[in-house]
Amino acid sequence: MSTLLVSSPTAAPKALQQPAWPDAAVLERVTERLGAGLPLVLAAECDTLRRRMAAVARGDAFVLQGGDCAETFRDLSLDTVSRKMDTLFATADELSEAMFLPVVVVARLAGQYAKPRSQPVETKDGVTLPSYRGDAVNGLEFTAEARTPDPHRMLQMYAASGATLNVVRSLLAEDGGQAACRELFVSHEALLLDYERPLARTDARTGETYSGSGHLLWAGERTRNADDAHIEFLSRISNPVAVKVGPRATPQELLALVDRLDPGREPGRLTFIARMGADRVRDALPDLVETVAAAGAPVAWVTDPMHGNTVSAPSGHKTRHFDTVLDEVTGFFEVHRALGTHPGGLHLEMTGEEVTECVGAGVGLGDVPRRYESACDPRLNRSQTRELGRLVAELATPVGV
């Protein structure tokens, strides 16, 4: 694939949640280097995932998407990648056996290094500094040096993502290994446009443009306006794409996204990831699903039961309650069953490590600080992920089986 720097139109759409890079010349040199690099994923791999997601949209498959809230350079290792893959595959196997459907495994991996933030700055002890926006932008330490956005970190992100994909492909190719003969695709939020645009490539076979940064990219709840820059970028690549939608999303907004991202109404192209919150999913989701279905849009529907259910622990850490997460998944299935549509998948912030970031299923409220390792939001640990998979498998088992 040859390099294609995706240019902006004359009237550039608004790009939200972007870093305030301090040096434009440094940024330009970094993006030039990214544009000259090899793609991390290939167009043919993205086409394969698009076919798998088409099966999800038709109701013939289920997707399990999971991984860290925010990957960090410090936690990159063979063991962490291997345990994450093993947890995802084991959970997928249980779901597949219960649902009598193939399960597509998509990891939040090899690119989930940038995060949107509610506020551009944060204040501690009277000191105000830029918010942490992920290792691709700045450091987690609360110092002026660490919090200054540095474009060179995007080169670290590129190298770390490439190394991660090398490990993934090696583990998948191992003879006799647990991951042998399996497929695993990688995904991340296409948030950092100065990283994503240089890694867009034109495929010599078809002349179409693909992202070379990941197999599936998504726009988040904060950047999903159909007229803004993130959706404009996603509209120009041929990868399967997704959009996170929260409880304030309107049917008209989703139809606008369908028209922008999937004008040809092709199964596998577009996924909506519903992040409603357990207290809203049963009343906010039905109108959205009904409207999209009535418009003939063959989207896949996936539930993200994590982001709408974050609370504070007494220690001050952000946490999520396992039972609340399960309740949102239950509500998601209830809505789709009532409408006769397909509940297509599960999107989790999780890890293969036994952290104590979420409460329940073996972790008490007082345990939360004991092993809290996330750089941003709380993740289900390995045991909790497997338990949630077991319970969702029971929930998804066809009636009469």
Buried (B, 14 or more C-beta within 10 A) or exposed (E): BEBBEBEEEEEEBEBBBBBEBEEEEEBEBBBEBBBEBEBBBBBEBBBBBBEBBBBBBBBEBBBBBBBBBBBBBEBBEEEBBBBBBBBBBBBBBBBBEBBEBBBBBBBBBBBBBBBBBEEEEBEEEEEEBBBBBBBBBBBBEBEEEBBBBBBEBBBBBBEBBBBBBEBBEBBBEEEEBEBEEBBBBBBBBBBBBBBBBBBBBBBEEEEBBBBBBBBBBBBBBBBBBBEBBBBBBBBBBBBBBBBBBBBEBEBEBBBBBBBBBBEEBEBBBBBBBBBBBBBBBBEBBBEBBBBBBEBEBBBBBBBBBBBBBBEEBEEEBBBBBBEBBBBBBBBBBBBBEEBEBBBBBBBBBBBBBEBBBBBBBEBEEEBBBEEBBBBBBBBBBBEBBBBBBBBBBEBBEEEEE
